[in-house]
Amino acid sequence: MGTCENAQQRPILDGRYARVGTAERPLRLHYASCGDERMPLLLMLHGFPEGWFAWRELMPAFAARFHGVAPDLRGYGRSDKPEGVGAYRVAELVADVDALVDALGHARCVLVGHDWGGVLAWAFAIAHPERVERLVILNAPHPVLFAEALAHDPRQQAASAYMNWLRRPGSETALARDGFARLDAMLESMGGASWLDAARRAEYHEAWGTPGALAASVNYYRASPLHPPDDDARGALPALDAARFVVRVPTLVVWGERDLALLPSLLDGLDRVVPQLRLVCLAEATHWLVHEAPQRVAAEIAAFVDDLADDIVVRMGADERLVADARALRETVFVEEQGVPVAIERDGRDAEALHCVAYRRGRGIATGRLLPEAKIGRMAVRADARGQGVATRVLEALVAKARARGDAVVELSAQCAVEEFYRRNGFESVGAPYTEAGIAHVRMRRVLG
């Protein structure tokens, strides 16, 4: 565990794992986190040849307002390392991010990416704009502009020539030779890397020395169709239809202009594929701007995303903290506000259910749960949060989860006073009203398409 050097001394919690992948091909991603998981998710994706620790300086800056999470991407550090080049195609990596957001109990995120993490962030935002509140890119080219530059710009072709070397068989062995001398030189090649002290160097070496890590990291390059032409792959670059790669979320791009591998010319025309673009160029920073100017980078990100700290966060899962927050909310609404006996409210089925809780500024304001037999129940909204669309957000999340797990129909028991709310959300009444705990109820159902 590391510690954050800020006024709150909020800890970075290391050594956590999330299960992603599929039942046939399960995968574990290691991640570190900082901040309250009930706050909006700030997901930070590192590049080559780094790991989650690339974000160590930035995470504390957001811990008071966000749930900051930095994973080791598949193949890196302590995350699983599937074999074969095909396991590192962008589609596989995008699926990892999608599953990770779910595993962390969030529906949406602020997505931050650098280098390969930025490539993945571009791809995820293009494929799943509904899951990205804001996108932040640090020295990573948009795929359309990068493909055009690799095809037509001799300067960028020369700057990216290292990619073809990394794609060759045995490059991982060469990278490991002489105590990772080539990788050290890569970090030191721009500006001398004064940030790379002995402790950090040891952390990098430990990550690179993890069995299979270097082979996996160069497989990212081998799996990518975007690389400079060479004798073996001349003319192989795909022609990308720009209309299919438009980024439809607000986007901040922060670019170190002294990057020798990714030239500033890659920013030319970026607004034609990123309509909601804010661009910040750092004249003195290199590719390693996160380490060279962490306070400036953090300030630019904060100015772009801090208004989201007051947004409603919807989380779903079965972990103890979520169950406790759901129970406390229900007792506030049902027992204290409506006078329902505690014995009736606590029906003993919490351990079987998936719980959904909506938070604002880390405070629970609404909840509901989904039982194994496809029943939604215990919908409750605090009095001071009603009429703000919070109940709809919770109900939508519960219905979406039921649909995703294959339920054909969901049912619930609604207080008659709020029957119209459920009708507006696709439910219909079934049978006659009845009384429970002195309150009139009606059974309702919704067929899931």
C-alpha positions in Angstrom: 0.0 0.0 0.0 1.2 3.5 -0.8 0.1 6.7 0.8 -1.0 10.0 -0.8 1.0 13.1 0.1 -2.0 15.4 0.5 -3.8 17.1 3.4 -6.1 14.1 3.9 -3.4 11.5 3.5 -5.9 9.3 1.7 -4.3 5.8 1.1 -3.8 4.2 -2.2 -5.2 0.7 -1.8 -3.1 -1.8 -3.7 -3.5 -5.6 -4.3 -7.2 -5.7 -5.4 -8.5 -7.8 -8.2 -11.5 -7.7 -10.5 -12.8 -10.7 -12.5 -13.4 -9.8 -16.2 -13.4 -11.9 -19.4 -15.9 -14.7 -20.0 -16.8 -18.0 -18.3 -14.9 -19.8 -21.0 -11.9 -17.4 -20.8 -11.8 -15.9 -17.3 -9.4 -13.1 -16.6 -8.3 -11.3 -13.4 -7.2 -7.6 -13.5 -5.1 -6.3 -10.7 -5.9 -2.7 -9.7 -5.1 0.0 -7.1 -7.7 2.5 -5.9 -7.9 5.8 -4.0 -11.0 7.5 -2.7 -14.6 6.6 -1.8 -16.2 3.9 -4.1 -19.5 5.7 -3.6 -18.2 8.7 -5.6 -18.0 8.9 -9.4 -15.5 6.5 -11.0 -12.3 7.9 -12.4 -10.7 5.1 -14.3 -7.0 5.6 -15.3 -5.4 3.4 -18.0 -1.6 3.3 -18.3 0.6 2.7 -21.4 3.7 0.9 -22.5 5.9 0.0 -20.6 4.3 1.0 -17.3 1.7 -0.3 -14.9 -0.9 1.0 -12.5 1.8 2.9 -10.6 2.1 5.4 -13.5 -0.8 7.2 -11.9 0.6 7.3 -8.3 1.1 11.1 -8.3 -2.3 11.8 -9.8 -4.6 9.5 -7.9 -4.5 11.4 -4.6 -5.5 14.7 -6.3 -8.9 13.3 -7.0 -9.5 11.1 -3.9 -11.8 13.6 -2.2 -14.2 13.7 -5.1 -13.9 10.5 -7.1 -13.3 6.8 -6.8 -10.0 6.6 -8.6 -9.0 3.2 -10.0 -5.8 2.3 -11.8 -5.6 -1.2 -13.2 -2.7 -3.1 -14.6 -3.9 -3.7 -18.1 -4.1 -7.4 -19.2 -0.7 -8.8 -19.6 0.9 -6.2 -17.3 2.1 -6.3 -13.7 -0.1 -8.6 -11.6 -2.9 -8.9 -14.0 -3.4 -12.2 -15.9 -1.4 -12.7 -19.1 -3.3 -14.8 -21.7 -1.1 -16.3 -24.3 -1.2 -15.5 -28.0 -1.2 -12.3 -30.0 -5.0 -12.5 -30.6 -5.6 -12.0 -26.9 -4.3 -8.4 -27.2 -6.6 -7.1 -30.0 -8.3 -3.9 -29.2 -11.7 -5.6 -29.1 -10.5 -7.8 -26.2 -9.1 -4.8 -24.4 -12.3 -2.8 -24.8 -14.2 -5.7 -23.4 -11.9 -5.7 -20.3 -12.7 -2.1 -19.6 -16.4 -2.6 -20.0 -16.3 -5.6 -17.6 -14.1 -3.7 -15.2 -16.5 -0.8 -14.9 -19.3 -3.3 -14.1 -17.1 -5.2 -11.6 -16.4 -2.0 -9.8 -20.1 -1.5 -9.3 -20.4 1.6 -11.6 -22.5 2.3 -14.7 -20.4 5.1 -16.1 -16.9 6.6 -15.6 -14.5 9.4 -16.3 -11.9 7.6 -18.5 -8.3 8.8 -18.5 -5.7 7.1 -20.7 -2.0 7.6 -21.6 -0.1 6.0 -24.5 -1.6 2.5 -25.0 -4.1 3.3 -22.3 -5.1 6.3 -24.4 -5.5 4.1 -27.5 -7.8 1.9 -25.4 -9.6 4.9 -24.0 -10.3 6.3 -27.5 -11.6 2.9 -28.6 -13.8 2.4 -25.5 -15.3 5.9 -25.8 -16.1 5.3 -29.5 -17.7 1.9 -28.8 -19.5 2.8 -25.6 -20.2 6.5 -25.3 -23.1 5.8 -23.0 -20.6 4.6 -20.4 -18.2 7.6 -20.5 -19.0 10.8 -18.7 -15.8 12.5 -19.9 -12.8 11.3 -21.8 -9.2 12.5 -21.0 -6.3 11.6 -23.4 -2.7 12.1 -22.6 -0.3 11.7 -25.6 -2.2 9.0 -27.4 -3.3 9.5 -31.1 -6.8 9.2 -32.3 -6.9 6.0 -34.6 -8.0 7.9 -37.7 -5.4 10.5 -37.5 -2.7 8.0 -36.6 -3.6 5.8 -39.5 -3.4 8.7 -41.9 0.0 9.8 -40.5 1.4 6.3 -40.7 0.3 6.1 -44.3 1.4 9.5 -45.5 3.7 11.4 -43.1 7.3 10.4 -43.4 8.2 12.2 -40.1 5.7 10.2 -38.1 6.6 7.0 -39.9 10.2 7.5 -38.8 9.1 8.4 -35.2 7.0 5.2 -35.0 9.6 2.9 -36.5 10.3 1.4 -33.1 6.8 -0.2 -33.3 8.0 -2.5 -36.1 11.0 -3.5 -34.0 8.7 -4.4 -31.1 6.5 -6.4 -33.4 9.4 -8.7 -34.4 9.8 -12.2 -32.8 12.1 -12.1 -29.8 11.8 -8.4 -29.0 10.8 -9.2 -25.4 14.1 -11.1 -25.0 16.0 -8.1 -26.2 14.1 -5.8 -23.9 15.0 -7.9 -20.9 18.7 -8.1 -21.8 21.4 -6.4 -19.6 19.0 -5.6 -16.8 16.3 -4.0 -19.0 18.8 -1.6 -20.5 16.7 -0.8 -23.6 13.5 -0.1 -21.6 15.5 2.2 -19.2 16.8 4.0 -22.2 13.3 4.4 -23.6 12.2 6.1 -20.4 15.3 8.3 -20.3 15.3 9.2 -24.1 13.3 12.4 -23.6 14.5 15.0 -21.2 16.7 12.7 -19.1 13.8 11.4 -16.9 14.8 13.1 -13.7 11.6 11.7 -12.2 13.0 8.1 -12.5 14.7 7.8 -9.1 16.0 4.5 -7.8 12.8 3.5 -6.1 10.8 4.0 -9.2 13.3 2.3 -11.4 13.1 -0.7 -9.0 9.3 -0.7 -9.3 9.5 -0.7 -13.1 12.1 -3.5 -13.1 9.9 -5.6 -10.8 6.9 -5.2 -13.2 9.0 -6.0 -16.3 10.5 -9.0 -14.6 7.1 -10.6 -13.9 7.0 -13.8 -16.0 5.2 -13.2 -19.3 4.8 -9.5 -18.8 7.2 -8.3 -21.5 5.9 -10.8 -24.1 2.3 -9.6 -23.4 3.3 -5.9 -23.6 4.8 -6.3 -27.0 1.8 -8.4 -28.2 -0.2 -5.1 -28.0 2.0 -3.9 -30.9 1.8 -7.3 -32.7 -2.0 -7.4 -32.5 -2.5 -3.8 -33.8 -3.2 -3.2 -37.5 -1.7 0.3 -37.1 2.0 0.4 -37.5 4.5 2.0 -40.0 4.9 0.3 -43.4 7.9 -2.0 -43.6 9.3 -4.6 -45.9 6.9 -7.3 -44.5 3.8 -5.2 -44.2 3.8 -2.5 -46.9 0.3 -1.4 -47.9 -1.2 -3.3 -45.0 -2.6 -0.3 -43.1 -6.4 -0.3 -42.9 -8.4 2.6 -44.4 -10.5 3.9 -41.5 -13.9 5.5 -42.2 -13.7 8.7 -40.0 -17.5 8.7 -39.7 -17.3 5.5 -37.7 -14.7 6.8 -35.3 -16.3 10.0 -34.1 -16.0 10.5 -30.3 -19.3 11.5 -29.0 -18.4 12.5 -25.4 -16.7 15.6 -24.0 -13.0 15.1 -24.5 -9.8 16.7 -23.0 -6.5 16.1 -24.8 -3.3 17.1 -22.9 -0.2 16.8 -25.1 3.5 17.0 -24.3 4.9 18.7 -27.4 8.4 17.3 -26.9 7.2 13.8 -27.5 9.7 12.2 -30.0 7.5 9.2 -30.7 4.1 10.8 -31.1 4.5 14.1 -32.9 2.3 17.2 -32.3 1.2 17.0 -35.9 -1.1 14.1 -34.8 -3.4 16.8 -33.3 -4.0 18.5 -36.7 -7.7 18.1 -37.6 -8.6 16.3 -34.4 -11.7 18.4 -34.0 -13.2 16.8 -37.1 -13.5 13.4 -35.2 -13.8 14.9 -31.7 -16.5 17.6 -31.9 -16.5 18.3 -28.1 -12.8 18.9 -27.8 -10.6 20.8 -25.4 -7.0 20.8 -26.3 -4.1 21.7 -23.9 -0.5 21.6 -25.2 2.5 21.6 -22.7 5.4 23.0 -24.6 8.1 21.7 -22.2 6.7 18.2 -21.6 7.6 15.0 -23.4 5.7 11.7 -23.8 6.1 11.2 -20.0 4.1 14.3 -19.0 2.3 12.4 -16.2 5.6 12.1 -14.4 7.2 15.4 -15.5 4.3 17.7 -14.7 1.8 15.8 -12.5 0.4 18.9 -10.8 -0.3 20.6 -14.1 -1.8 17.5 -15.6 -4.0 17.0 -12.5 -5.1 20.6 -12.6 -6.2 20.4 -16.2 -8.1 17.2 -15.6 -9.7 18.6 -12.4 -10.9 21.7 -14.3 -12.5 19.4 -16.9 -14.2 16.9 -14.6 -14.8 18.4 -11.1 -18.4 19.4 -11.8 -19.2 15.7 -12.0 -18.4 15.2 -8.3 -22.0 16.3 -7.5 -23.6 13.9 -10.0 -25.7 10.9 -9.0 -23.6 7.7 -8.9 -25.5 4.4 -9.3 -23.8 1.3 -8.0 -24.9 -2.3 -8.0 -23.6 -5.4 -6.4 -23.7 -7.7 -3.3 -20.8 -6.5 -1.3 -21.2 -5.8 2.4 -20.9 -2.1 2.2 -23.5 -1.8 -0.5 -25.9 -4.0 1.4 -25.4 -2.0 4.6 -26.0 1.3 2.7 -29.2 -0.2 1.2 -30.5 -1.4 4.5 -29.9 2.0 6.2 -31.7 3.8 3.3 -34.7 1.5 3.6 -35.0 1.9 7.3 -34.9 5.7 6.9 -37.7 5.6 4.3 -39.8 2.7 5.4 -39.4 2.6 9.1 -38.7 6.2 10.1 -40.8 8.0 7.4 -43.6 5.5 6.8 -43.8 3.6 10.1 -43.3 0.1 8.7 -42.3 -2.3 11.5 -38.6 -3.2 11.4 -39.4 -6.9 11.4 -41.4 -6.6 8.1 -38.8 -4.4 6.5 -36.0 -6.8 7.3 -37.2 -9.9 5.4 -33.9 -11.8 5.6 -33.3 -12.0 1.8 -30.6 -9.3 1.5 -27.9 -12.0 1.2 -29.7 -13.4 -1.9 -30.1 -10.2 -3.7 -28.2 -7.8 -6.0 -28.5 -4.3 -4.5 -28.6 -1.0 -6.3 -27.8 2.2 -4.5 -27.8 5.8 -5.9 -25.4 8.2 -4.2 -24.9 11.9 -4.4 -21.6 13.3 -3.0 -21.1 9.9 -1.4 -24.5 9.9 0.5 -27.0 7.2 -0.3 -30.3 8.7 -1.6 -32.2 5.8 -3.2 -32.1 2.0 -3.4 -33.7 -1.2 -4.7 -32.8 -4.8 -5.1 -33.1 -7.7 -7.6 -33.9 -11.2 -6.3 -32.9 -14.5 -8.0 -36.5 -15.1 -9.1 -36.6 -11.9 -11.1 -38.4 -9.8 -8.5 -37.5 -6.2 -7.9 -38.1 -5.0 -4.4 -37.4 -2.6 -1.6 -37.4 0.5 -3.8 -36.9 3.5 -1.6 -36.0 7.1 -2.1 -35.2 9.6 0.6 -37.8 12.4 1.0 -35.2 15.1 0.1 -34.3 13.3 -3.1 -37.7 12.7 -4.6 -38.9 14.2 -7.8 -35.3 14.3 -9.2 -35.4 11.2 -11.4 -33.4 9.1 -8.9 -35.9 6.3 -8.6 -35.9 6.0 -12.4 -32.1 5.6 -12.5 -32.3 2.8 -9.9 -35.2 1.0 -11.6 -33.4 1.2 -15.0 -30.3 -0.3 -13.5 -32.2 -3.2 -11.9 -34.2 -3.9 -15.1 -31.0 -3.8 -17.2 -29.3 -6.3 -14.8 -32.3 -8.6 -15.0 -32.3 -8.4 -18.8 -28.5 -9.0 -19.0 -28.7 -12.2 -16.9 -31.5 -13.5 -19.1 -34.7 -12.9 -17.2 -37.7 -12.7 -19.5 -40.0 -10.9 -17.1 -39.5 -8.9 -13.9 -42.1 -8.5 -11.2 -42.5 -6.2 -8.2 -45.0 -5.2 -5.5 -45.7 -1.4 -5.7 -47.4 0.9 -3.3 -50.6 2.0 -5.0 -49.6 5.6 -4.4 -46.7 5.2 -6.8 -48.3 2.8 -9.3 -48.3 5.4 -12.0 -44.5 5.8 -11.7 -44.0 2.1 -12.6 -46.5 2.3 -15.5 -44.5 5.1 -17.0 -41.5 2.7 -16.8 -43.1 -0.1 -18.7 -44.8 -2.1 -15.9 -48.4 -3.3 -15.9 -50.7 -4.2 -12.9 -51.5 -7.8 -12.3 -54.4 -8.8 -10.1 -56.3 -6.8 -7.5 -54.7 -4.4 -4.9 -53.9 -5.8 -1.4 -52.7 -4.4 1.9 -49.3 -5.0 3.4 -48.1 -3.3 6.6 -51.2 -1.1 6.5 -50.3 0.3 3.0 -52.2 -0.5 -0.2 -50.0 -2.4 -2.8 -50.5 -3.8 -6.2 -48.4 -6.5 -8.1 -46.8 -5.4 -11.3 -44.8 -6.9 -14.1 -42.7 -6.0 -17.1 -41.9 -8.1 -20.1 -38.2 -7.7 -21.1 -37.6 -7.4 -24.8 
